[in-house]
Amino acid sequence: MSFQSKPRWLRDLERFLPLKSQFMLTGNIRDLQARSVGDLVTTAALDSVIAASLADAGYSDVLAYDPVSGFRLLDRPDGAPGDADRVFAALGLTASNGVAPAGIDLFGATLERLVRSDGPPLALIADFASRLIVRSDALSPAEHQVFTRALVLSQAARARPVGPNRAPLFNTVIWIVDKEGDLPDWLTIDNPRLRHIPVSPPDRGVRRALAPHLVRTLPGAKTAAADVLRDAEDVLVDDTEGLLLMDLNAITQLARAEAVEVGEIGDAVRRYKVGVTEDAWKQIEREKIRDGATFISRRVIGQAHAVTHMLDIVKRAATGVSGAKRGGRPRGVAFLAGPTGVGKTELAKTITELLFGDESAYIRFDMSEFSAEQADQRLIGAPPGYVGYDVGGELTNAIREKPFSVVLFDEIEKAHPRILDKFLQILDDGVLTSGRGDRVYFSEALIVFTSNLGIYASDASGTRVANVTPDQPFAEVQARVRGEIESHFKLVLNRPEILNRIGENIIVFDFIRPEVAEQIFEAMLAAILRDAADAGYQLTLAPIAQSTLRDLCVSDLANGGRGIRNKLEAHLINPLARALFETEGEGRFVIEALEAGVTTSLVMRPA
């Protein structure tokens, strides 16, 4: 998209200067605006851009007013100051250091003198006009009087020919307001002499036109090769989607202040977005990730394929070759699917510990708590005017505090479909707008979803039946689970675009097979005995007792590893706690046998 020398809102303003006496500008009014200076595109404040355009149209002077500073005369396009004393005297204002005092009554009187002036055409830019009144639907007498006067003046104003082309021009009033409803409706709606002009945020074409100027101000730009400069321009344009021109200027100022070289402009964008100088992903020890499979397999047993796939995602994120950095998408996305109790959540915790040294460093959301339609407000915060607006959202607050994190959305299928739209924004753009209007960036986060989708399906009668069973080979389990997940997103939720964003990162976990169950049992039993030893009890299980316990724990694998843990608690930990509670203190004990029943008991003797 090519950049036009004048943005649409400015062209709209210039076209209607001969037709309208007042204008109301809303939207992106606090941002810098692009303007052309010869072949160069730079930025300037909104009032400066308006003043230059009005001067070109034939206006002799342009005044600016705000409720704090009062009136001031804007400089001419050539930079020469105007004759403020002359203009202020003609309007009955007393100036000091080029500024006349503020006040709503004085503003109303000056407004009338300006509109009815017979001299060369004047214009007044009323900035922060939203702050002239407290409530647009309950005006005070003084507020009502000034805007009634503005309404009458909008109709009474008369255009007169100006310049060599004899183009008609009014003494124009331009209101700068946050939103359209900030001024009284009876002034702005159905007023044939007032035109509303929205000022849009900068699009890609504007950023593309401004990028060469900004890039050439960065450290190392003067000696950089042409292709390095072009690449830097591309990165600046791609990575600043949704940002304002003021943000682009701030990014380049940050890069200069922190000596970020022109070839690393993407790092300056990242620092500006997330507010953190250090890149935690670059600080992760590669040796830890290289040995990650061994580390993870101590806790996630029998899921080698899932561990390998997850580590591939982590390695892409750590090396920066995932393509996520361009466009601000998250560093990585994983969708962990499979039966209950097979290690999905455990894998997310272990990856967090591998990356950040603490498994509790992850941000977890149990999506069963977000089944209501309005539950998205818990994630992003309530909108203005609603209870909890000042608190913010749980997700947006957490990411703002810890931009480098693993974010786990557990049991995603239980969330309301409306919540999924928020995930689409995260996966596609890497950004979420909170209820307070703040933009929160997920570009440094690793997003992990877990789900039991695909384990069950509905038959022709709508009955819930098993889609996969433990007696099926893993390849078949994987294919059937993937197929059911795709069907759910495409046909049930009608959101295939979310599935597309996840791509090939659906990781299907296998059932806990009998040989894997044995390994899990041994690992959990060893952990229990270590905990007992830490408490001062040295325990040994006789072979017959251990065999009995094993049979009790692995006989039913319907609940996976979690089921084994539950059986260990029922048949070992609880009876062991009862028995140890009756002893006189620490010591060595041998568990000779287990007597299973409604309540399991142990046959135990001192060693």
C-alpha positions as CSV (number, residue, x, y, z in Angstrom):
1,M,0.0,0.0,0.0
2,S,1.5,3.3,-1.0
3,F,1.6,6.3,1.3
4,Q,-0.4,9.4,0.3
5,S,1.1,12.7,1.2
6,K,-2.0,13.6,3.2
7,P,-4.0,11.2,5.3
8,R,-7.7,10.7,4.6
9,W,-8.9,12.7,7.5
10,L,-6.9,15.7,6.4
11,R,-8.1,15.5,2.8
12,D,-11.6,15.3,4.2
13,L,-11.0,18.4,6.3
14,E,-9.6,20.4,3.3
15,R,-12.5,19.4,1.0
16,F,-15.1,20.7,3.4
17,L,-13.5,23.9,4.5
18,P,-15.6,25.9,2.0
19,L,-18.8,24.0,3.1
20,K,-18.7,23.7,6.8
21,S,-18.1,26.2,9.5
22,Q,-17.2,23.8,12.3
23,F,-15.5,20.4,12.5
24,M,-15.3,17.7,15.2
25,L,-12.2,15.4,15.1
26,T,-12.3,12.1,17.0
27,G,-10.3,8.9,17.2
28,N,-6.5,8.8,17.0
29,I,-6.2,12.4,18.0
30,R,-3.4,12.1,20.6
31,D,-1.0,10.4,18.3
32,L,1.6,12.0,16.1
33,Q,0.6,12.4,12.4
34,A,2.6,11.7,9.3
35,R,3.4,14.5,7.0
36,S,5.6,14.9,3.9
37,V,8.5,17.3,3.9
38,G,9.8,17.1,0.3
39,D,10.6,13.4,-0.3
40,L,10.9,12.7,3.4
41,V,8.0,11.5,5.6
42,T,8.2,12.7,9.2
43,T,5.8,13.1,12.1
44,A,4.3,16.2,13.7
45,A,1.7,17.0,16.4
46,L,-2.0,17.0,15.2
47,D,-2.4,20.8,15.7
48,S,0.7,21.5,13.7
49,V,-0.5,19.4,10.8
50,I,-3.9,21.1,10.9
51,A,-2.3,24.5,11.0
52,A,-0.1,23.9,8.0
53,S,-3.0,22.6,6.0
54,L,-5.2,25.6,6.9
55,A,-2.3,28.0,6.0
56,D,-2.1,26.4,2.6
57,A,-5.8,26.8,2.2
58,G,-5.6,30.6,2.8
59,Y,-6.1,31.1,6.6
60,S,-4.1,34.0,8.0
61,D,-3.8,32.7,11.5
62,V,-4.7,29.6,13.5
63,L,-5.2,29.7,17.3
64,A,-5.2,26.7,19.6
65,Y,-7.1,26.6,22.9
66,D,-7.1,24.1,25.8
67,P,-8.8,24.4,29.2
68,V,-5.5,24.6,31.1
69,S,-3.2,26.8,29.1
70,G,-5.8,29.0,27.3
71,F,-5.2,30.5,23.9
72,R,-2.0,30.5,21.9
73,L,-1.1,31.3,18.3
74,L,0.3,28.4,16.3
75,D,3.5,29.0,14.2
76,R,3.2,29.3,10.5
77,P,4.3,26.4,8.2
78,D,7.6,28.1,7.5
79,G,8.3,28.2,11.2
80,A,7.9,31.9,11.5
81,P,5.9,33.0,14.6
82,G,2.7,34.8,14.0
83,D,1.8,38.3,15.3
84,A,0.2,37.0,18.5
85,D,-0.3,40.5,20.0
86,R,-2.2,41.7,17.0
87,V,-4.5,38.6,16.8
88,F,-5.2,38.6,20.6
89,A,-5.9,42.3,20.6
90,A,-8.4,41.9,17.7
91,L,-10.2,39.2,19.8
92,G,-10.2,41.2,23.0
93,L,-7.6,38.9,24.7
94,T,-4.8,40.0,27.0
95,A,-1.7,37.8,26.4
96,S,1.3,37.1,28.6
97,N,4.3,35.4,27.0
98,G,2.2,34.6,24.0
99,V,-0.6,32.9,25.9
100,A,-4.0,34.3,26.8
101,P,-5.8,32.9,29.9
102,A,-8.3,30.1,29.9
103,G,-11.9,29.9,31.3
104,I,-15.2,28.8,29.8
105,D,-16.8,32.2,29.9
106,L,-13.9,33.8,28.2
107,F,-13.7,30.9,25.7
108,G,-17.4,31.5,24.7
109,A,-16.9,35.3,24.3
110,T,-13.7,34.8,22.2
111,L,-15.4,32.1,20.1
112,E,-18.1,34.6,19.1
113,R,-15.6,37.4,18.3
114,L,-13.5,35.0,16.2
115,V,-16.5,33.6,14.1
116,R,-17.9,37.1,13.5
117,S,-14.5,38.6,12.6
118,D,-14.4,40.5,9.3
119,G,-10.7,40.3,8.7
120,P,-8.6,37.6,7.0
121,P,-10.0,34.1,7.8
122,L,-9.1,32.7,11.2
123,A,-9.4,29.2,12.7
124,L,-9.6,28.0,16.2
125,I,-8.6,24.5,17.3
126,A,-10.4,23.7,20.6
127,D,-8.2,20.9,21.9
128,F,-9.3,18.7,24.9
129,A,-12.8,19.9,24.2
130,S,-14.1,16.9,26.0
131,R,-12.8,18.5,29.3
132,L,-14.8,21.7,28.7
133,I,-17.9,20.0,30.3
134,V,-18.3,17.5,33.1
135,R,-21.3,15.6,31.6
136,S,-22.6,16.1,28.2
137,D,-26.1,15.0,29.3
138,A,-26.2,17.4,32.3
139,L,-24.7,20.7,31.4
140,S,-24.1,23.5,33.9
141,P,-25.6,26.9,33.0
142,A,-22.1,28.1,31.9
143,E,-21.5,25.0,29.8
144,H,-25.0,25.2,28.3
145,Q,-24.4,28.8,27.3
146,V,-21.1,28.3,25.6
147,F,-22.3,25.4,23.5
148,T,-25.6,27.1,22.6
149,R,-23.5,30.0,21.4
150,A,-21.4,27.5,19.4
151,L,-24.5,26.1,17.8
152,V,-25.9,29.5,16.9
153,L,-22.5,30.6,15.5
154,S,-22.2,27.4,13.4
155,Q,-25.4,28.6,11.6
156,A,-24.6,32.3,11.6
157,A,-21.1,32.0,10.1
158,R,-20.7,33.2,6.6
159,A,-17.9,32.2,4.1
160,R,-16.2,34.8,2.1
161,P,-13.9,34.5,-1.0
162,V,-10.2,34.4,-0.2
163,G,-7.0,34.2,-2.3
164,P,-6.4,34.2,-6.0
165,N,-8.8,31.4,-6.5
166,R,-11.5,33.3,-4.5
167,A,-12.3,30.1,-2.6
168,P,-14.9,30.7,0.1
169,L,-13.7,30.2,3.7
170,F,-15.3,30.5,7.1
171,N,-13.8,31.5,10.3
172,T,-13.5,27.9,11.3
173,V,-13.9,26.1,14.6
174,I,-12.3,22.7,15.0
175,W,-13.3,20.6,18.1
176,I,-10.8,17.9,19.2
177,V,-12.7,15.4,21.3
178,D,-12.0,11.9,22.6
179,K,-15.3,10.5,21.2
180,E,-18.3,11.7,19.4
181,G,-20.6,11.7,22.4
182,D,-18.4,14.0,24.4
183,L,-20.1,17.1,23.1
184,P,-23.8,17.8,23.4
185,D,-25.9,15.8,20.9
186,W,-27.9,18.8,19.9
187,L,-24.7,20.5,18.7
188,T,-23.3,17.6,16.7
189,I,-26.2,15.6,15.4
190,D,-28.1,16.8,12.3
191,N,-26.1,20.0,12.3
192,P,-25.6,20.8,8.6
193,R,-22.8,23.2,9.4
194,L,-20.7,20.8,11.5
195,R,-18.8,17.8,10.1
196,H,-17.5,14.9,12.1
197,I,-14.1,13.6,10.9
198,P,-12.7,10.4,12.4
199,V,-8.9,10.3,12.6
200,S,-7.8,6.7,12.0
201,P,-4.8,4.9,13.5
202,P,-1.7,4.6,11.2
203,D,-2.0,1.8,8.7
204,R,0.8,-0.3,7.2
205,G,1.3,2.2,4.4
206,V,2.0,5.0,6.8
207,R,4.4,2.9,8.9
208,R,6.2,1.8,5.7
209,A,6.6,5.4,4.6
210,L,7.9,6.5,7.9
211,A,10.2,3.6,8.5
212,P,13.2,4.8,6.4
213,H,13.4,8.1,8.3
214,L,13.3,6.3,11.7
215,V,15.7,3.5,10.8
216,R,18.3,5.9,9.6
217,T,18.4,7.5,13.1
218,L,19.4,4.2,14.8
219,P,23.0,3.3,15.9
220,G,25.0,1.9,13.1
221,A,22.7,3.0,10.4
222,K,25.1,5.4,8.7
223,T,27.6,2.6,8.0
224,A,25.1,-0.2,7.5
225,A,24.6,-1.9,4.1
226,A,21.5,-1.1,2.1
227,D,20.1,-4.6,2.6
228,V,20.5,-4.3,6.4
229,L,18.5,-1.1,6.3
230,R,15.8,-2.6,4.2
231,D,15.5,-5.6,6.6
232,A,15.3,-3.2,9.5
233,E,12.6,-1.3,7.8
234,D,10.6,-4.6,7.2
235,V,11.0,-5.6,10.8
236,L,9.9,-2.2,12.1
237,V,6.8,-2.3,9.9
238,D,5.9,-5.9,10.6
239,D,6.4,-5.9,14.3
240,T,4.5,-2.7,15.1
241,E,1.1,-3.7,13.8
242,G,-1.5,-1.9,15.9
243,L,1.0,0.6,17.4
244,L,0.8,4.3,17.0
245,L,3.3,6.6,15.3
246,M,4.1,7.9,18.8
247,D,5.1,4.4,19.7
248,L,7.3,4.0,16.6
249,N,9.1,7.2,17.6
250,A,9.5,5.9,21.2
251,I,10.9,2.6,19.9
252,T,13.6,4.4,18.0
253,Q,14.4,6.7,21.0
254,L,14.6,3.6,23.2
255,A,17.0,1.9,20.7
256,R,19.2,5.0,20.6
257,A,19.2,5.2,24.4
258,E,20.1,1.6,24.9
259,A,22.5,1.3,21.9
260,V,20.4,-1.2,20.0
261,E,22.0,-1.6,16.6
262,V,20.0,-1.0,13.5
263,G,20.1,-4.8,12.6
264,E,18.5,-5.6,16.0
265,I,15.5,-3.2,15.8
266,G,13.2,-6.2,16.5
267,D,14.8,-6.4,19.9
268,A,14.0,-2.7,20.6
269,V,10.3,-3.4,19.6
270,R,10.2,-6.3,22.0
271,R,11.7,-4.3,24.8
272,Y,9.1,-1.5,24.2
273,K,6.2,-3.9,24.1
274,V,6.9,-6.1,27.1
275,G,8.9,-3.5,29.1
276,V,11.8,-5.9,29.8
277,T,15.4,-5.4,28.6
278,E,16.6,-9.0,29.1
279,D,15.5,-11.7,26.7
280,A,14.8,-14.6,29.0
281,W,14.7,-17.0,26.1
282,K,18.3,-16.2,25.1
283,Q,19.4,-16.7,28.7
284,I,18.1,-20.3,28.9
285,E,21.0,-22.7,29.1
286,R,21.0,-24.8,25.9
287,E,22.5,-27.7,27.7
288,K,19.4,-28.0,29.8
289,I,17.2,-28.1,26.7
290,R,19.6,-30.5,25.0
291,D,19.2,-32.9,28.0
292,G,15.5,-32.0,28.3
293,A,14.2,-35.5,27.3
294,T,16.1,-37.1,30.2
295,F,14.9,-34.5,32.6
296,I,11.2,-34.7,31.5
297,S,11.1,-38.5,31.3
298,R,11.7,-38.7,35.0
299,R,8.2,-37.2,35.5
300,V,6.4,-37.8,32.3
301,I,6.7,-41.6,31.7
302,G,5.8,-43.5,28.5
303,Q,5.1,-40.5,26.3
304,A,8.4,-40.2,24.4
305,H,6.7,-38.9,21.3
306,A,4.9,-36.1,23.2
307,V,8.1,-35.1,25.0
308,T,10.1,-35.0,21.7
309,H,7.4,-32.9,20.0
310,M,7.2,-30.5,23.0
311,L,10.9,-30.1,23.1
312,D,10.9,-29.3,19.3
313,I,8.5,-26.4,20.1
314,V,10.7,-25.2,22.9
315,K,13.9,-25.4,20.7
316,R,12.2,-23.4,18.0
317,A,11.2,-20.7,20.6
318,A,14.7,-20.6,22.1
319,T,16.5,-20.4,18.8
320,G,14.1,-17.8,17.3
321,V,13.4,-19.8,14.1
322,S,9.7,-20.4,14.9
323,G,8.7,-17.4,12.8
324,A,6.6,-16.2,15.8
325,K,8.8,-13.2,16.5
326,R,7.7,-11.6,13.2
327,G,4.2,-10.3,13.7
328,G,4.3,-10.7,17.5
329,R,2.8,-14.2,17.8
330,P,3.6,-16.3,20.9
331,R,6.9,-18.0,21.0
332,G,5.2,-21.4,20.8
333,V,1.8,-23.1,21.0
334,A,1.1,-26.6,22.0
335,F,-2.3,-28.4,22.2
336,L,-1.9,-31.5,24.5
337,A,-4.7,-34.0,24.0
338,G,-5.3,-37.5,25.3
339,P,-6.9,-39.6,28.1
340,T,-7.1,-38.4,31.6
341,G,-4.1,-39.0,33.9
342,V,-1.5,-39.5,31.2
343,G,0.8,-36.5,32.0
344,K,-0.5,-33.6,30.0
345,T,-0.5,-31.1,32.8
346,E,2.6,-32.7,34.2
347,L,4.4,-32.1,30.9
348,A,3.5,-28.4,31.1
349,K,4.8,-28.1,34.6
350,T,8.0,-29.9,33.8
351,I,8.6,-27.7,30.7
352,T,8.2,-24.7,33.0
353,E,10.7,-26.1,35.4
354,L,13.1,-26.9,32.6
355,L,12.9,-23.3,31.2
356,F,12.6,-21.2,34.3
357,G,13.8,-23.5,37.1
358,D,10.5,-23.6,39.0
359,E,7.4,-25.5,38.0
360,S,5.2,-23.1,39.8
361,A,6.3,-20.3,37.5
362,Y,3.7,-21.2,35.0
363,I,0.4,-19.3,34.7
364,R,-2.5,-21.8,34.9
365,F,-6.2,-21.3,34.1
366,D,-8.7,-24.1,34.8
367,M,-11.1,-23.5,31.9
368,S,-14.0,-25.3,33.7
369,E,-14.2,-22.0,35.6
370,F,-14.9,-20.1,32.4
371,S,-18.0,-21.9,31.1
372,A,-20.3,-18.9,31.4
373,E,-20.6,-16.5,28.5
374,Q,-19.4,-13.5,30.4
375,A,-16.5,-15.3,31.9
376,D,-14.1,-13.6,29.4
377,Q,-14.3,-10.6,31.7
378,R,-12.3,-12.6,34.3
379,L,-9.5,-13.0,31.7
380,I,-9.3,-9.5,30.3
381,G,-11.2,-7.4,32.9
382,A,-14.6,-5.8,33.0
383,P,-15.4,-3.0,30.5
384,P,-15.7,0.6,31.7
385,G,-18.7,1.3,34.0
386,Y,-18.9,-2.3,35.3
387,V,-17.9,-3.7,38.7
388,G,-14.2,-4.8,38.7
389,Y,-13.2,-2.4,35.9
390,D,-10.4,-1.0,38.0
391,V,-9.0,-4.5,38.9
392,G,-8.1,-5.6,35.4
393,G,-8.2,-9.2,34.0
394,E,-6.5,-12.2,35.5
395,L,-4.8,-13.2,32.3
396,T,-3.8,-9.7,31.1
397,N,-2.5,-8.8,34.6
398,A,-0.5,-12.0,34.8
399,I,1.2,-11.5,31.4
400,R,1.9,-7.9,32.1
401,E,3.7,-8.9,35.3
402,K,5.5,-12.0,33.7
403,P,5.8,-11.7,29.9
404,F,8.2,-14.6,29.8
405,S,6.1,-17.5,31.0
406,V,4.3,-20.7,30.2
407,V,0.6,-20.1,30.1
408,L,-1.5,-23.3,30.6
409,F,-5.1,-23.4,29.7
410,D,-6.3,-26.6,31.3
411,E,-9.3,-28.5,29.8
412,I,-9.9,-26.0,27.1
413,E,-13.0,-27.8,25.8
414,K,-14.9,-26.8,29.0
415,A,-14.6,-23.0,28.2
416,H,-17.5,-21.1,26.7
417,P,-17.1,-20.7,22.9
418,R,-16.9,-17.0,23.3
419,I,-13.7,-17.4,25.3
420,L,-12.1,-19.1,22.3
421,D,-12.3,-15.8,20.4
422,K,-9.8,-14.4,22.8
423,F,-7.5,-17.2,22.1
424,L,-7.8,-16.5,18.4
425,Q,-6.5,-13.0,19.1
426,I,-3.6,-14.3,21.2
427,L,-2.6,-17.0,18.6
428,D,-3.0,-14.7,15.6
429,D,-1.7,-11.4,16.7
430,G,0.0,-12.1,20.1
431,V,-1.9,-9.3,21.7
432,L,-5.0,-8.9,23.8
433,T,-6.7,-5.7,24.8
434,S,-7.8,-5.5,28.4
435,G,-11.1,-4.1,29.6
436,R,-9.2,-0.9,30.5
437,G,-8.0,-0.6,26.9
438,D,-4.3,-1.6,27.6
439,R,-2.6,-3.8,24.9
440,V,-1.0,-6.8,26.5
441,Y,1.6,-8.7,24.4
442,F,2.1,-12.5,24.4
443,S,5.1,-12.5,22.1
444,E,7.4,-13.9,24.8
445,A,5.0,-16.5,26.1
446,L,4.6,-20.3,25.5
447,I,0.9,-21.1,25.2
448,V,-0.1,-24.6,26.2
449,F,-3.7,-26.0,25.9
450,T,-4.7,-29.3,27.4
451,S,-7.9,-31.2,26.5
452,N,-9.7,-34.5,26.8
453,L,-11.3,-34.0,23.4
454,G,-11.3,-37.0,21.1
455,I,-11.4,-39.6,23.9
456,Y,-15.2,-39.8,23.6
457,A,-17.5,-39.1,20.8
458,S,-21.3,-39.0,20.2
459,D,-23.0,-41.7,18.2
460,A,-26.0,-41.2,15.8
461,S,-28.4,-41.1,18.8
462,G,-26.3,-38.5,20.6
463,T,-25.0,-41.0,23.2
464,R,-21.5,-40.4,24.5
465,V,-19.3,-43.4,23.6
466,A,-15.6,-44.2,23.7
467,N,-13.8,-43.0,20.6
468,V,-10.5,-44.7,21.5
469,T,-9.7,-47.6,23.8
470,P,-6.5,-48.9,25.5
471,D,-6.5,-52.0,23.3
472,Q,-5.9,-49.9,20.1
473,P,-2.4,-49.3,18.9
474,F,-1.1,-45.7,19.4
475,A,-1.1,-44.8,15.7
476,E,-4.9,-45.5,15.6
477,V,-5.4,-43.6,18.9
478,Q,-3.5,-40.7,17.5
479,A,-5.5,-40.6,14.2
480,R,-8.9,-40.9,15.9
481,V,-8.2,-38.3,18.5
482,R,-6.9,-35.8,15.9
483,G,-10.0,-36.5,13.8
484,E,-12.4,-35.9,16.6
485,I,-10.6,-32.7,17.6
486,E,-10.8,-31.3,14.1
487,S,-14.5,-32.2,13.9
488,H,-15.2,-30.5,17.2
489,F,-13.5,-27.2,16.2
490,K,-14.9,-27.2,12.6
491,L,-18.5,-28.6,13.1
492,V,-19.4,-28.2,16.8
493,L,-17.7,-24.8,17.6
494,N,-17.6,-23.6,14.0
495,R,-14.2,-22.1,14.7
496,P,-11.8,-23.8,12.3
497,E,-9.6,-20.8,12.3
498,I,-8.4,-21.6,15.9
499,L,-7.4,-25.1,14.7
500,N,-5.5,-23.5,11.8
501,R,-3.5,-21.3,14.3
502,I,-2.5,-24.4,16.3
503,G,-1.4,-26.1,13.1
504,E,0.6,-29.3,13.6
505,N,1.2,-28.7,17.3
506,I,-1.6,-31.0,18.4
507,I,0.3,-33.5,20.6
508,V,-1.7,-36.7,21.3
509,F,-0.8,-38.7,24.4
510,D,-1.1,-42.4,24.5
511,F,-3.0,-44.5,27.1
512,I,-1.0,-45.7,30.0
513,R,0.0,-49.2,28.8
514,P,0.7,-52.0,31.4
515,E,4.5,-51.8,31.0
516,V,4.4,-48.0,31.4
517,A,2.1,-48.4,34.4
518,E,4.8,-50.5,36.1
519,Q,7.3,-47.8,35.6
520,I,4.9,-45.1,37.0
521,F,4.2,-47.3,40.0
522,E,7.9,-47.8,40.7
523,A,8.6,-44.1,40.4
524,M,5.7,-43.0,42.6
525,L,6.5,-45.7,45.2
526,A,10.1,-44.5,45.4
527,A,8.9,-40.9,45.9
528,I,6.7,-42.0,48.8
529,L,9.5,-43.8,50.4
530,R,11.8,-40.8,50.0
531,D,9.2,-38.5,51.6
532,A,8.9,-41.0,54.5
533,A,12.7,-41.0,54.9
534,D,12.8,-37.2,55.0
535,A,10.2,-37.4,57.8
536,G,12.5,-39.9,59.7
537,Y,10.9,-43.2,58.8
538,Q,13.1,-45.7,57.0
539,L,10.7,-48.0,55.2
540,T,11.2,-51.3,53.3
541,L,8.6,-53.3,51.5
542,A,8.8,-57.0,51.5
543,P,8.6,-58.5,48.0
544,I,5.1,-60.0,48.7
545,A,3.9,-56.7,50.0
546,Q,5.2,-54.8,47.0
547,S,3.8,-57.3,44.6
548,T,0.3,-57.0,46.3
549,L,0.5,-53.3,46.2
550,R,1.5,-53.3,42.5
551,D,-1.4,-55.5,41.6
552,L,-3.8,-53.2,43.4
553,C,-2.5,-50.1,41.7
554,V,-2.1,-51.2,38.1
555,S,-5.2,-53.5,37.8
556,D,-7.3,-50.7,36.5
557,L,-5.7,-48.1,34.3
558,A,-8.8,-46.2,33.3
559,N,-7.7,-43.1,35.1
560,G,-4.0,-43.3,34.0
561,G,-1.2,-42.2,36.2
562,R,-3.6,-40.2,38.4
563,G,-5.5,-43.4,39.2
564,I,-2.2,-45.2,40.2
565,R,-1.5,-42.3,42.6
566,N,-5.0,-42.5,44.0
567,K,-4.6,-46.3,44.6
568,L,-1.2,-45.7,46.3
569,E,-2.8,-43.2,48.6
570,A,-5.7,-45.6,49.5
571,H,-3.6,-48.8,49.9
572,L,-0.2,-47.4,51.2
573,I,-0.1,-43.8,52.3
574,N,-3.3,-43.8,54.4
575,P,-2.7,-47.2,56.3
576,L,1.0,-46.2,56.6
577,A,0.0,-42.9,58.3
578,R,-2.3,-44.7,60.7
579,A,0.4,-47.2,61.6
580,L,3.2,-44.7,62.0
581,F,1.0,-42.4,64.1
582,E,0.8,-45.2,66.7
583,T,4.6,-45.7,66.9
584,E,6.6,-43.9,69.5
585,G,8.9,-42.1,67.1
586,E,11.2,-42.3,64.1
587,G,12.8,-45.5,63.1
588,R,13.2,-48.4,60.6
589,F,10.2,-50.5,59.6
590,V,9.5,-53.4,57.3
591,I,6.1,-53.6,55.6
592,E,5.6,-57.4,55.4
593,A,2.1,-57.6,53.9
594,L,-1.0,-55.6,52.8
595,E,-4.4,-56.7,53.8
596,A,-6.8,-55.2,51.3
597,G,-10.4,-54.7,52.0
598,V,-12.9,-51.9,52.5
599,T,-10.0,-50.2,54.4
600,T,-6.5,-51.5,53.7
601,S,-4.2,-52.3,56.6
602,L,-0.5,-53.0,56.8
603,V,1.4,-55.8,58.5
604,M,4.4,-53.8,59.7
605,R,7.3,-54.5,62.2
606,P,10.4,-52.6,63.3
607,A,13.5,-53.5,61.3
